Amino acid sequence: MTEVKEKIKKTVLESRLYKDFSHLTVELLKKQNARAEAIERANEIIQGEVEELVTELTDQFFHLMLKFMVKKSNT
């Protein structure tokens, strides 16, 4: 029984269909990795943009608060 299983396994592993399927699987994984890397890079860019925007908004907020406080103290 073990010999039969081994022969079947060997036949399957040597078959063209198995090799084609393996090749397709590898190619699919490569594409998924490329997509994941692109998404990761896009996220890094977005994170950088958000950090810049937060800094800019914080600066503007403090500038406006300072103007408000100066105006308030003059009245």
mmCIF file of the N, C-alpha and C atoms, coordinates in Angstrom:
data_MODEL
# 
_entry.id   MODEL 
# 
loop_
_atom_site.group_PDB 
_atom_site.id 
_atom_site.type_symbol 
_atom_site.label_atom_id 
_atom_site.label_alt_id 
_atom_site.label_comp_id 
_atom_site.label_asym_id 
_atom_site.label_entity_id 
_atom_site.label_seq_id 
_atom_site.pdbx_PDB_ins_code 
_atom_site.Cartn_x 
_atom_site.Cartn_y 
_atom_site.Cartn_z 
_atom_site.occupancy 
_atom_site.B_iso_or_equiv 
_atom_site.pdbx_formal_charge 
_atom_site.auth_seq_id 
_atom_site.auth_comp_id 
_atom_site.auth_asym_id 
_atom_site.auth_atom_id 
_atom_site.pdbx_PDB_model_num 
ATOM 1   N N  . MET A 1 1  ? 0.826  -1.198 0.000   1.00 0.00 ? 1  MET A N  1 
ATOM 2   C CA . MET A 1 1  ? 0.000  0.000  0.000   1.00 0.00 ? 1  MET A CA 1 
ATOM 3   C C  . MET A 1 1  ? 0.870  1.263  0.000   1.00 0.00 ? 1  MET A C  1 
ATOM 4   N N  . THR A 1 2  ? 1.943  1.234  0.764   1.00 0.00 ? 2  THR A N  1 
ATOM 5   C CA . THR A 1 2  ? 2.845  2.374  0.825   1.00 0.00 ? 2  THR A CA 1 
ATOM 6   C C  . THR A 1 2  ? 3.524  2.603  -0.514  1.00 0.00 ? 2  THR A C  1 
ATOM 7   N N  . GLU A 1 3  ? 3.859  1.517  -1.207  1.00 0.00 ? 3  GLU A N  1 
ATOM 8   C CA . GLU A 1 3  ? 4.473  1.646  -2.533  1.00 0.00 ? 3  GLU A CA 1 
ATOM 9   C C  . GLU A 1 3  ? 3.528  2.332  -3.503  1.00 0.00 ? 3  GLU A C  1 
ATOM 10  N N  . VAL A 1 4  ? 2.271  1.960  -3.436  1.00 0.00 ? 4  VAL A N  1 
ATOM 11  C CA . VAL A 1 4  ? 1.268  2.560  -4.322  1.00 0.00 ? 4  VAL A CA 1 
ATOM 12  C C  . VAL A 1 4  ? 1.161  4.051  -4.037  1.00 0.00 ? 4  VAL A C  1 
ATOM 13  N N  . LYS A 1 5  ? 1.107  4.417  -2.771  1.00 0.00 ? 5  LYS A N  1 
ATOM 14  C CA . LYS A 1 5  ? 1.033  5.832  -2.395  1.00 0.00 ? 5  LYS A CA 1 
ATOM 15  C C  . LYS A 1 5  ? 2.260  6.586  -2.899  1.00 0.00 ? 5  LYS A C  1 
ATOM 16  N N  . GLU A 1 6  ? 3.412  5.994  -2.755  1.00 0.00 ? 6  GLU A N  1 
ATOM 17  C CA . GLU A 1 6  ? 4.653  6.628  -3.199  1.00 0.00 ? 6  GLU A CA 1 
ATOM 18  C C  . GLU A 1 6  ? 4.672  6.802  -4.714  1.00 0.00 ? 6  GLU A C  1 
ATOM 19  N N  . LYS A 1 7  ? 4.194  5.795  -5.445  1.00 0.00 ? 7  LYS A N  1 
ATOM 20  C CA . LYS A 1 7  ? 4.143  5.895  -6.909  1.00 0.00 ? 7  LYS A CA 1 
ATOM 21  C C  . LYS A 1 7  ? 3.171  6.986  -7.339  1.00 0.00 ? 7  LYS A C  1 
ATOM 22  N N  . ILE A 1 8  ? 2.027  7.044  -6.668  1.00 0.00 ? 8  ILE A N  1 
ATOM 23  C CA . ILE A 1 8  ? 1.040  8.088  -6.989  1.00 0.00 ? 8  ILE A CA 1 
ATOM 24  C C  . ILE A 1 8  ? 1.640  9.465  -6.696  1.00 0.00 ? 8  ILE A C  1 
ATOM 25  N N  . LYS A 1 9  ? 2.260  9.588  -5.545  1.00 0.00 ? 9  LYS A N  1 
ATOM 26  C CA . LYS A 1 9  ? 2.881  10.859 -5.162  1.00 0.00 ? 9  LYS A CA 1 
ATOM 27  C C  . LYS A 1 9  ? 3.946  11.271 -6.174  1.00 0.00 ? 9  LYS A C  1 
ATOM 28  N N  . LYS A 1 10 ? 4.786  10.335 -6.570  1.00 0.00 ? 10 LYS A N  1 
ATOM 29  C CA . LYS A 1 10 ? 5.842  10.612 -7.538  1.00 0.00 ? 10 LYS A CA 1 
ATOM 30  C C  . LYS A 1 10 ? 5.247  11.034 -8.877  1.00 0.00 ? 10 LYS A C  1 
ATOM 31  N N  . THR A 1 11 ? 4.217  10.334 -9.312  1.00 0.00 ? 11 THR A N  1 
ATOM 32  C CA . THR A 1 11 ? 3.562  10.657 -10.582 1.00 0.00 ? 11 THR A CA 1 
ATOM 33  C C  . THR A 1 11 ? 2.964  12.056 -10.543 1.00 0.00 ? 11 THR A C  1 
ATOM 34  N N  . VAL A 1 12 ? 2.299  12.368 -9.432  1.00 0.00 ? 12 VAL A N  1 
ATOM 35  C CA . VAL A 1 12 ? 1.686  13.696 -9.296  1.00 0.00 ? 12 VAL A CA 1 
ATOM 36  C C  . VAL A 1 12 ? 2.760  14.781 -9.308  1.00 0.00 ? 12 VAL A C  1 
ATOM 37  N N  . LEU A 1 13 ? 3.817  14.593 -8.533  1.00 0.00 ? 13 LEU A N  1 
ATOM 38  C CA . LEU A 1 13 ? 4.870  15.604 -8.443  1.00 0.00 ? 13 LEU A CA 1 
ATOM 39  C C  . LEU A 1 13 ? 5.602  15.806 -9.762  1.00 0.00 ? 13 LEU A C  1 
ATOM 40  N N  . GLU A 1 14 ? 5.645  14.784 -10.582 1.00 0.00 ? 14 GLU A N  1 
ATOM 41  C CA . GLU A 1 14 ? 6.314  14.894 -11.877 1.00 0.00 ? 14 GLU A CA 1 
ATOM 42  C C  . GLU A 1 14 ? 5.374  15.358 -12.986 1.00 0.00 ? 14 GLU A C  1 
ATOM 43  N N  . SER A 1 15 ? 4.114  15.438 -12.702 1.00 0.00 ? 15 SER A N  1 
ATOM 44  C CA . SER A 1 15 ? 3.154  15.773 -13.756 1.00 0.00 ? 15 SER A CA 1 
ATOM 45  C C  . SER A 1 15 ? 3.272  17.241 -14.167 1.00 0.00 ? 15 SER A C  1 
ATOM 46  N N  . ARG A 1 16 ? 2.952  17.490 -15.401 1.00 0.00 ? 16 ARG A N  1 
ATOM 47  C CA . ARG A 1 16 ? 2.999  18.851 -15.935 1.00 0.00 ? 16 ARG A CA 1 
ATOM 48  C C  . ARG A 1 16 ? 1.964  19.735 -15.246 1.00 0.00 ? 16 ARG A C  1 
ATOM 49  N N  . LEU A 1 17 ? 0.800  19.189 -14.971 1.00 0.00 ? 17 LEU A N  1 
ATOM 50  C CA . LEU A 1 17 ? -0.253 19.952 -14.305 1.00 0.00 ? 17 LEU A CA 1 
ATOM 51  C C  . LEU A 1 17 ? 0.226  20.455 -12.943 1.00 0.00 ? 17 LEU A C  1 
ATOM 52  N N  . TYR A 1 18 ? 0.885  19.583 -12.192 1.00 0.00 ? 18 TYR A N  1 
ATOM 53  C CA . TYR A 1 18 ? 1.403  19.969 -10.873 1.00 0.00 ? 18 TYR A CA 1 
ATOM 54  C C  . TYR A 1 18 ? 2.446  21.075 -11.020 1.00 0.00 ? 18 TYR A C  1 
ATOM 55  N N  . LYS A 1 19 ? 3.339  20.913 -11.998 1.00 0.00 ? 19 LYS A N  1 
ATOM 56  C CA . LYS A 1 19 ? 4.381  21.923 -12.212 1.00 0.00 ? 19 LYS A CA 1 
ATOM 57  C C  . LYS A 1 19 ? 3.766  23.256 -12.632 1.00 0.00 ? 19 LYS A C  1 
ATOM 58  N N  . ASP A 1 20 ? 2.773  23.199 -13.526 1.00 0.00 ? 20 ASP A N  1 
ATOM 59  C CA . ASP A 1 20 ? 2.097  24.425 -13.945 1.00 0.00 ? 20 ASP A CA 1 
ATOM 60  C C  . ASP A 1 20 ? 1.401  25.091 -12.762 1.00 0.00 ? 20 ASP A C  1 
ATOM 61  N N  . PHE A 1 21 ? 0.734  24.283 -11.954 1.00 0.00 ? 21 PHE A N  1 
ATOM 62  C CA . PHE A 1 21 ? 0.036  24.813 -10.787 1.00 0.00 ? 21 PHE A CA 1 
ATOM 63  C C  . PHE A 1 21 ? 1.031  25.438 -9.809  1.00 0.00 ? 21 PHE A C  1 
ATOM 64  N N  . SER A 1 22 ? 2.146  24.769 -9.605  1.00 0.00 ? 22 SER A N  1 
ATOM 65  C CA . SER A 1 22 ? 3.182  25.299 -8.709  1.00 0.00 ? 22 SER A CA 1 
ATOM 66  C C  . SER A 1 22 ? 3.710  26.627 -9.233  1.00 0.00 ? 22 SER A C  1 
ATOM 67  N N  . HIS A 1 23 ? 3.945  26.684 -10.535 1.00 0.00 ? 23 HIS A N  1 
ATOM 68  C CA . HIS A 1 23 ? 4.438  27.920 -11.152 1.00 0.00 ? 23 HIS A CA 1 
ATOM 69  C C  . HIS A 1 23 ? 3.412  29.044 -10.982 1.00 0.00 ? 23 HIS A C  1 
ATOM 70  N N  . LEU A 1 24 ? 2.152  28.743 -11.227 1.00 0.00 ? 24 LEU A N  1 
ATOM 71  C CA . LEU A 1 24 ? 1.102  29.748 -11.067 1.00 0.00 ? 24 LEU A CA 1 
ATOM 72  C C  . LEU A 1 24 ? 1.009  30.225 -9.620  1.00 0.00 ? 24 LEU A C  1 
ATOM 73  N N  . THR A 1 25 ? 1.148  29.296 -8.703  1.00 0.00 ? 25 THR A N  1 
ATOM 74  C CA . THR A 1 25 ? 1.097  29.655 -7.285  1.00 0.00 ? 25 THR A CA 1 
ATOM 75  C C  . THR A 1 25 ? 2.243  30.594 -6.923  1.00 0.00 ? 25 THR A C  1 
ATOM 76  N N  . VAL A 1 26 ? 3.422  30.286 -7.398  1.00 0.00 ? 26 VAL A N  1 
ATOM 77  C CA . VAL A 1 26 ? 4.589  31.137 -7.128  1.00 0.00 ? 26 VAL A CA 1 
ATOM 78  C C  . VAL A 1 26 ? 4.377  32.522 -7.732  1.00 0.00 ? 26 VAL A C  1 
ATOM 79  N N  . GLU A 1 27 ? 3.886  32.575 -8.964  1.00 0.00 ? 27 GLU A N  1 
ATOM 80  C CA . GLU A 1 27 ? 3.647  33.865 -9.619  1.00 0.00 ? 27 GLU A CA 1 
ATOM 81  C C  . GLU A 1 27 ? 2.587  34.668 -8.872  1.00 0.00 ? 27 GLU A C  1 
ATOM 82  N N  . LEU A 1 28 ? 1.551  34.002 -8.419  1.00 0.00 ? 28 LEU A N  1 
ATOM 83  C CA . LEU A 1 28 ? 0.501  34.677 -7.659  1.00 0.00 ? 28 LEU A CA 1 
ATOM 84  C C  . LEU A 1 28 ? 1.063  35.252 -6.363  1.00 0.00 ? 28 LEU A C  1 
ATOM 85  N N  . LEU A 1 29 ? 1.889  34.485 -5.692  1.00 0.00 ? 29 LEU A N  1 
ATOM 86  C CA . LEU A 1 29 ? 2.501  34.970 -4.454  1.00 0.00 ? 29 LEU A CA 1 
ATOM 87  C C  . LEU A 1 29 ? 3.412  36.166 -4.716  1.00 0.00 ? 29 LEU A C  1 
ATOM 88  N N  . LYS A 1 30 ? 4.134  36.137 -5.832  1.00 0.00 ? 30 LYS A N  1 
ATOM 89  C CA . LYS A 1 30 ? 4.988  37.278 -6.187  1.00 0.00 ? 30 LYS A CA 1 
ATOM 90  C C  . LYS A 1 30 ? 4.142  38.532 -6.394  1.00 0.00 ? 30 LYS A C  1 
ATOM 91  N N  . LYS A 1 31 ? 3.018  38.376 -7.113  1.00 0.00 ? 31 LYS A N  1 
ATOM 92  C CA . LYS A 1 31 ? 2.133  39.521 -7.356  1.00 0.00 ? 31 LYS A CA 1 
ATOM 93  C C  . LYS A 1 31 ? 1.540  40.038 -6.053  1.00 0.00 ? 31 LYS A C  1 
ATOM 94  N N  . GLN A 1 32 ? 1.145  39.118 -5.176  1.00 0.00 ? 32 GLN A N  1 
ATOM 95  C CA . GLN A 1 32 ? 0.587  39.537 -3.891  1.00 0.00 ? 32 GLN A CA 1 
ATOM 96  C C  . GLN A 1 32 ? 1.634  40.280 -3.068  1.00 0.00 ? 32 GLN A C  1 
ATOM 97  N N  . ASN A 1 33 ? 2.866  39.803 -3.102  1.00 0.00 ? 33 ASN A N  1 
ATOM 98  C CA . ASN A 1 33 ? 3.943  40.491 -2.383  1.00 0.00 ? 33 ASN A CA 1 
ATOM 99  C C  . ASN A 1 33 ? 4.173  41.882 -2.959  1.00 0.00 ? 33 ASN A C  1 
ATOM 100 N N  . ALA A 1 34 ? 4.149  41.978 -4.284  1.00 0.00 ? 34 ALA A N  1 
ATOM 101 C CA . ALA A 1 34 ? 4.342  43.283 -4.929  1.00 0.00 ? 34 ALA A CA 1 
ATOM 102 C C  . ALA A 1 34 ? 3.217  44.238 -4.539  1.00 0.00 ? 34 ALA A C  1 
ATOM 103 N N  . ARG A 1 35 ? 1.993  43.732 -4.520  1.00 0.00 ? 35 ARG A N  1 
ATOM 104 C CA . ARG A 1 35 ? 0.856  44.574 -4.112  1.00 0.00 ? 35 ARG A CA 1 
ATOM 105 C C  . ARG A 1 35 ? 0.992  44.995 -2.656  1.00 0.00 ? 35 ARG A C  1 
ATOM 106 N N  . ALA A 1 36 ? 1.377  44.067 -1.812  1.00 0.00 ? 36 ALA A N  1 
ATOM 107 C CA . ALA A 1 36 ? 1.543  44.381 -0.391  1.00 0.00 ? 36 ALA A CA 1 
ATOM 108 C C  . ALA A 1 36 ? 2.622  45.443 -0.196  1.00 0.00 ? 36 ALA A C  1 
ATOM 109 N N  . GLU A 1 37 ? 3.715  45.335 -0.947  1.00 0.00 ? 37 GLU A N  1 
ATOM 110 C CA . GLU A 1 37 ? 4.781  46.332 -0.854  1.00 0.00 ? 37 GLU A CA 1 
ATOM 111 C C  . GLU A 1 37 ? 4.297  47.693 -1.345  1.00 0.00 ? 37 GLU A C  1 
ATOM 112 N N  . ALA A 1 38 ? 3.506  47.702 -2.414  1.00 0.00 ? 38 ALA A N  1 
ATOM 113 C CA . ALA A 1 38 ? 2.974  48.965 -2.933  1.00 0.00 ? 38 ALA A CA 1 
ATOM 114 C C  . ALA A 1 38 ? 2.027  49.601 -1.918  1.00 0.00 ? 38 ALA A C  1 
ATOM 115 N N  . ILE A 1 39 ? 1.198  48.789 -1.297  1.00 0.00 ? 39 ILE A N  1 
ATOM 116 C CA . ILE A 1 39 ? 0.273  49.301 -0.283  1.00 0.00 ? 39 ILE A CA 1 
ATOM 117 C C  . ILE A 1 39 ? 1.045  49.834 0.919   1.00 0.00 ? 39 ILE A C  1 
ATOM 118 N N  . GLU A 1 40 ? 2.066  49.116 1.314   1.00 0.00 ? 40 GLU A N  1 
ATOM 119 C CA . GLU A 1 40 ? 2.893  49.559 2.446   1.00 0.00 ? 40 GLU A CA 1 
ATOM 120 C C  . GLU A 1 40 ? 3.554  50.894 2.134   1.00 0.00 ? 40 GLU A C  1 
ATOM 121 N N  . ARG A 1 41 ? 4.078  51.034 0.934   1.00 0.00 ? 41 ARG A N  1 
ATOM 122 C CA . ARG A 1 41 ? 4.722  52.295 0.526   1.00 0.00 ? 41 ARG A CA 1 
ATOM 123 C C  . ARG A 1 41 ? 3.700  53.430 0.486   1.00 0.00 ? 41 ARG A C  1 
ATOM 124 N N  . ALA A 1 42 ? 2.513  53.145 -0.048  1.00 0.00 ? 42 ALA A N  1 
ATOM 125 C CA . ALA A 1 42 ? 1.461  54.164 -0.088  1.00 0.00 ? 42 ALA A CA 1 
ATOM 126 C C  . ALA A 1 42 ? 1.084  54.594 1.330   1.00 0.00 ? 42 ALA A C  1 
ATOM 127 N N  . ASN A 1 43 ? 0.994  53.643 2.234   1.00 0.00 ? 43 ASN A N  1 
ATOM 128 C CA . ASN A 1 43 ? 0.678  53.967 3.625   1.00 0.00 ? 43 ASN A CA 1 
ATOM 129 C C  . ASN A 1 43 ? 1.752  54.846 4.254   1.00 0.00 ? 43 ASN A C  1 
ATOM 130 N N  . GLU A 1 44 ? 3.012  54.570 3.937   1.00 0.00 ? 44 GLU A N  1 
ATOM 131 C CA . GLU A 1 44 ? 4.106  55.396 4.457   1.00 0.00 ? 44 GLU A CA 1 
ATOM 132 C C  . GLU A 1 44 ? 3.991  56.829 3.941   1.00 0.00 ? 44 GLU A C  1 
ATOM 133 N N  . ILE A 1 45 ? 3.672  56.959 2.657   1.00 0.00 ? 45 ILE A N  1 
ATOM 134 C CA . ILE A 1 45 ? 3.520  58.295 2.065   1.00 0.00 ? 45 ILE A CA 1 
ATOM 135 C C  . ILE A 1 45 ? 2.357  59.026 2.720   1.00 0.00 ? 45 ILE A C  1 
ATOM 136 N N  . ILE A 1 46 ? 1.233  58.336 2.864   1.00 0.00 ? 46 ILE A N  1 
ATOM 137 C CA . ILE A 1 46 ? 0.053  58.942 3.486   1.00 0.00 ? 46 ILE A CA 1 
ATOM 138 C C  . ILE A 1 46 ? 0.358  59.342 4.924   1.00 0.00 ? 46 ILE A C  1 
ATOM 139 N N  . GLN A 1 47 ? 1.033  58.481 5.650   1.00 0.00 ? 47 GLN A N  1 
ATOM 140 C CA . GLN A 1 47 ? 1.385  58.791 7.034   1.00 0.00 ? 47 GLN A CA 1 
ATOM 141 C C  . GLN A 1 47 ? 2.249  60.049 7.102   1.00 0.00 ? 47 GLN A C  1 
ATOM 142 N N  . GLY A 1 48 ? 3.206  60.164 6.198   1.00 0.00 ? 48 GLY A N  1 
ATOM 143 C CA . GLY A 1 48 ? 4.050  61.355 6.157   1.00 0.00 ? 48 GLY A CA 1 
ATOM 144 C C  . GLY A 1 48 ? 3.243  62.608 5.869   1.00 0.00 ? 48 GLY A C  1 
ATOM 145 N N  . GLU A 1 49 ? 2.314  62.501 4.924   1.00 0.00 ? 49 GLU A N  1 
ATOM 146 C CA . GLU A 1 49 ? 1.462  63.643 4.583   1.00 0.00 ? 49 GLU A CA 1 
ATOM 147 C C  . GLU A 1 49 ? 0.581  64.036 5.768   1.00 0.00 ? 49 GLU A C  1 
ATOM 148 N N  . VAL A 1 50 ? 0.030  63.049 6.448   1.00 0.00 ? 50 VAL A N  1 
ATOM 149 C CA . VAL A 1 50 ? -0.827 63.321 7.605   1.00 0.00 ? 50 VAL A CA 1 
ATOM 150 C C  . VAL A 1 50 ? -0.020 63.992 8.714   1.00 0.00 ? 50 VAL A C  1 
ATOM 151 N N  . GLU A 1 51 ? 1.187  63.502 8.953   1.00 0.00 ? 51 GLU A N  1 
ATOM 152 C CA . GLU A 1 51 ? 2.036  64.112 9.984   1.00 0.00 ? 51 GLU A CA 1 
ATOM 153 C C  . GLU A 1 51 ? 2.347  65.565 9.648   1.00 0.00 ? 51 GLU A C  1 
ATOM 154 N N  . GLU A 1 52 ? 2.637  65.845 8.378   1.00 0.00 ? 52 GLU A N  1 
ATOM 155 C CA . GLU A 1 52 ? 2.891  67.226 7.959   1.00 0.00 ? 52 GLU A CA 1 
ATOM 156 C C  . GLU A 1 52 ? 1.654  68.086 8.158   1.00 0.00 ? 52 GLU A C  1 
ATOM 157 N N  . LEU A 1 53 ? 0.496  67.552 7.802   1.00 0.00 ? 53 LEU A N  1 
ATOM 158 C CA . LEU A 1 53 ? -0.755 68.291 7.947   1.00 0.00 ? 53 LEU A CA 1 
ATOM 159 C C  . LEU A 1 53 ? -1.048 68.573 9.415   1.00 0.00 ? 53 LEU A C  1 
ATOM 160 N N  . VAL A 1 54 ? -0.842 67.590 10.274  1.00 0.00 ? 54 VAL A N  1 
ATOM 161 C CA . VAL A 1 54 ? -1.062 67.785 11.712  1.00 0.00 ? 54 VAL A CA 1 
ATOM 162 C C  . VAL A 1 54 ? -0.134 68.875 12.242  1.00 0.00 ? 54 VAL A C  1 
ATOM 163 N N  . THR A 1 55 ? 1.114  68.842 11.835  1.00 0.00 ? 55 THR A N  1 
ATOM 164 C CA . THR A 1 55 ? 2.071  69.864 12.271  1.00 0.00 ? 55 THR A CA 1 
ATOM 165 C C  . THR A 1 55 ? 1.624  71.242 11.809  1.00 0.00 ? 55 THR A C  1 
ATOM 166 N N  . GLU A 1 56 ? 1.218  71.327 10.554  1.00 0.00 ? 56 GLU A N  1 
ATOM 167 C CA . GLU A 1 56 ? 0.774  72.610 10.001  1.00 0.00 ? 56 GLU A CA 1 
ATOM 168 C C  . GLU A 1 56 ? -0.467 73.120 10.728  1.00 0.00 ? 56 GLU A C  1 
ATOM 169 N N  . LEU A 1 57 ? -1.431 72.234 10.952  1.00 0.00 ? 57 LEU A N  1 
ATOM 170 C CA . LEU A 1 57 ? -2.656 72.636 11.648  1.00 0.00 ? 57 LEU A CA 1 
ATOM 171 C C  . LEU A 1 57 ? -2.376 73.039 13.090  1.00 0.00 ? 57 LEU A C  1 
ATOM 172 N N  . THR A 1 58 ? -1.477 72.329 13.736  1.00 0.00 ? 58 THR A N  1 
ATOM 173 C CA . THR A 1 58 ? -1.110 72.668 15.116  1.00 0.00 ? 58 THR A CA 1 
ATOM 174 C C  . THR A 1 58 ? -0.461 74.045 15.165  1.00 0.00 ? 58 THR A C  1 
ATOM 175 N N  . ASP A 1 59 ? 0.443  74.303 14.229  1.00 0.00 ? 59 ASP A N  1 
ATOM 176 C CA . ASP A 1 59 ? 1.088  75.618 14.164  1.00 0.00 ? 59 ASP A CA 1 
ATOM 177 C C  . ASP A 1 59 ? 0.059  76.718 13.942  1.00 0.00 ? 59 ASP A C  1 
ATOM 178 N N  . GLN A 1 60 ? -0.862 76.496 13.020  1.00 0.00 ? 60 GLN A N  1 
ATOM 179 C CA . GLN A 1 60 ? -1.903 77.487 12.742  1.00 0.00 ? 60 GLN A CA 1 
ATOM 180 C C  . GLN A 1 60 ? -2.791 77.709 13.962  1.00 0.00 ? 60 GLN A C  1 
ATOM 181 N N  . PHE A 1 61 ? -3.130 76.629 14.651  1.00 0.00 ? 61 PHE A N  1 
ATOM 182 C CA . PHE A 1 61 ? -3.974 76.734 15.837  1.00 0.00 ? 61 PHE A CA 1 
ATOM 183 C C  . PHE A 1 61 ? -3.293 77.588 16.904  1.00 0.00 ? 61 PHE A C  1 
ATOM 184 N N  . PHE A 1 62 ? -2.019 77.307 17.180  1.00 0.00 ? 62 PHE A N  1 
ATOM 185 C CA . PHE A 1 62 ? -1.314 78.081 18.195  1.00 0.00 ? 62 PHE A CA 1 
ATOM 186 C C  . PHE A 1 62 ? -1.140 79.534 17.770  1.00 0.00 ? 62 PHE A C  1 
ATOM 187 N N  . HIS A 1 63 ? -0.930 79.765 16.495  1.00 0.00 ? 63 HIS A N  1 
ATOM 188 C CA . HIS A 1 63 ? -0.821 81.135 15.991  1.00 0.00 ? 63 HIS A CA 1 
ATOM 189 C C  . HIS A 1 63 ? -2.138 81.885 16.212  1.00 0.00 ? 63 HIS A C  1 
ATOM 190 N N  . LEU A 1 64 ? -3.252 81.234 15.882  1.00 0.00 ? 64 LEU A N  1 
ATOM 191 C CA . LEU A 1 64 ? -4.560 81.863 16.084  1.00 0.00 ? 64 LEU A CA 1 
ATOM 192 C C  . LEU A 1 64 ? -4.854 82.076 17.568  1.00 0.00 ? 64 LEU A C  1 
ATOM 193 N N  . MET A 1 65 ? -4.486 81.117 18.393  1.00 0.00 ? 65 MET A N  1 
ATOM 194 C CA . MET A 1 65 ? -4.703 81.266 19.837  1.00 0.00 ? 65 MET A CA 1 
ATOM 195 C C  . MET A 1 65 ? -3.893 82.444 20.378  1.00 0.00 ? 65 MET A C  1 
ATOM 196 N N  . LEU A 1 66 ? -2.663 82.580 19.907  1.00 0.00 ? 66 LEU A N  1 
ATOM 197 C CA . LEU A 1 66 ? -1.817 83.691 20.336  1.00 0.00 ? 66 LEU A CA 1 
ATOM 198 C C  . LEU A 1 66 ? -2.431 85.021 19.918  1.00 0.00 ? 66 LEU A C  1 
ATOM 199 N N  . LYS A 1 67 ? -2.909 85.100 18.677  1.00 0.00 ? 67 LYS A N  1 
ATOM 200 C CA . LYS A 1 67 ? -3.563 86.321 18.202  1.00 0.00 ? 67 LYS A CA 1 
ATOM 201 C C  . LYS A 1 67 ? -4.788 86.629 19.051  1.00 0.00 ? 67 LYS A C  1 
ATOM 202 N N  . PHE A 1 68 ? -5.565 85.603 19.365  1.00 0.00 ? 68 PHE A N  1 
ATOM 203 C CA . PHE A 1 68 ? -6.768 85.779 20.171  1.00 0.00 ? 68 PHE A CA 1 
ATOM 204 C C  . PHE A 1 68 ? -6.405 86.282 21.567  1.00 0.00 ? 68 PHE A C  1 
ATOM 205 N N  . MET A 1 69 ? -5.367 85.703 22.160  1.00 0.00 ? 69 MET A N  1 
ATOM 206 C CA . MET A 1 69 ? -4.962 86.098 23.510  1.00 0.00 ? 69 MET A CA 1 
ATOM 207 C C  . MET A 1 69 ? -4.443 87.532 23.529  1.00 0.00 ? 69 MET A C  1 
ATOM 208 N N  . VAL A 1 70 ? -3.686 87.918 22.501  1.00 0.00 ? 70 VAL A N  1 
ATOM 209 C CA . VAL A 1 70 ? -3.180 89.291 22.411  1.00 0.00 ? 70 VAL A CA 1 
ATOM 210 C C  . VAL A 1 70 ? -4.345 90.252 22.245  1.00 0.00 ? 70 VAL A C  1 
ATOM 211 N N  . LYS A 1 71 ? -5.280 89.897 21.387  1.00 0.00 ? 71 LYS A N  1 
ATOM 212 C CA . LYS A 1 71 ? -6.453 90.738 21.150  1.00 0.00 ? 71 LYS A CA 1 
ATOM 213 C C  . LYS A 1 71 ? -7.270 90.860 22.431  1.00 0.00 ? 71 LYS A C  1 
ATOM 214 N N  . LYS A 1 72 ? -7.427 89.754 23.133  1.00 0.00 ? 72 LYS A N  1 
ATOM 215 C CA . LYS A 1 72 ? -8.212 89.725 24.370  1.00 0.00 ? 72 LYS A CA 1 
ATOM 216 C C  . LYS A 1 72 ? -7.545 90.589 25.442  1.00 0.00 ? 72 LYS A C  1 
ATOM 217 N N  . SER A 1 73 ? -6.226 90.542 25.518  1.00 0.00 ? 73 SER A N  1 
ATOM 218 C CA . SER A 1 73 ? -5.520 91.316 26.549  1.00 0.00 ? 73 SER A CA 1 
ATOM 219 C C  . SER A 1 73 ? -5.533 92.811 26.236  1.00 0.00 ? 73 SER A C  1 
ATOM 220 N N  . ASN A 1 74 ? -5.720 93.170 24.972  1.00 0.00 ? 74 ASN A N  1 
ATOM 221 C CA . ASN A 1 74 ? -5.768 94.581 24.585  1.00 0.00 ? 74 ASN A CA 1 
ATOM 222 C C  . ASN A 1 74 ? -7.130 95.198 24.848  1.00 0.00 ? 74 ASN A C  1 
ATOM 223 N N  . THR A 1 75 ? -8.136 94.374 25.088  1.00 0.00 ? 75 THR A N  1 
ATOM 224 C CA . THR A 1 75 ? -9.477 94.936 25.319  1.00 0.00 ? 75 THR A CA 1 
ATOM 225 C C  . THR A 1 75 ? -9.810 95.064 26.769  1.00 0.00 ? 75 THR A C  1 
# 
